[in-house]
């Protein structure tokens, strides 16, 4: 399923709300495990958004480069994806 920029912005707004909630929890000195749980939820939401955007990039940008027969552009897009993915590890 492809995602639109508007959908991505909506997801990001929810993550921002989660982050603000975490900030409040810390300010209110809530129980550590509850704060960690919310941090994990926000991280998961960001990962989900990242995967949706990655999916869109693969289906749109990379696929277009391949179907247009522009092998150099396709290789460049694949290389940049690999560079980004390697930064995670």
N, C-alpha and C positions, 0 to 999 in steps of 0.2 A: 504494500500500500504506500503510495507516494504521500508526502506531506507538503503542505503549502507553507509559505513564509508566515501567513497569518496564524496557521495552526502552531507553528514553531514559536511564534511570539506568545501565543496563549499558554503553551506549555512552560515557556520561560517565566511568564508572569506567575504561574503557580509555584515554580521553584523559588522565585523571589519571595513569595508569601511564606514558603517553608523556611527560607533563610531568616526572614524577619521574625518568624515564630521561634526559631532556635535562639536568636539574639535575645528575645524577650525571656525565654526560658533561662538563659544564662544570667541575665540581669536579675531575674527573680529567684536565682539560686535553686532551680528545680533539681530533682534527683538526677544524678549523672547518667544512669542507664536510660532514662527517658530522653535526655538530651542526645545521647549517642544514637538512640533509635531514630530520632528525627533527623540527625545528620546522615545516617544511612539511607533514610527515605529520600532525602534531597539528592544525595549522590546517585541513587538509583534513578531518580527522575531525570537528572542530567545525562546519565548514561543512555537512558531511553531516548532522549532528545538527540543525543549524538548519533545513535544508531539510525534514527529516522532520517537525519540529515545526510548521513553516510549513504543510506539506501537511495535517497533522492539523487545524490551526486553520482552514484554508480549508474543508476538507470538513465540519468539525463546527460551529464557531462561526459562521462567515460563512454557510455554507449553511443552517444552522438559522434564522438571522435572515431570510434571503431566503425560505425556504419557509414560515416563520411569518407572512409578510406584513408584518413589522415593518421597513419601509423605513428608518426613522430609525436603528434599531439596526444594520441592515446597512450604512448609510452610515458610521456611527460606526466600525464594525469595519474597513471598507475604509480609512477615513481614518487610523486608528491603524496599520494595516499599512503604508500609504504613508509615514507619519512614521518608522516604524522602518526601513524599507528605504532611505529617503533619508539616514539617518544613516550608512549604509555608504559613501556617496559624497562 
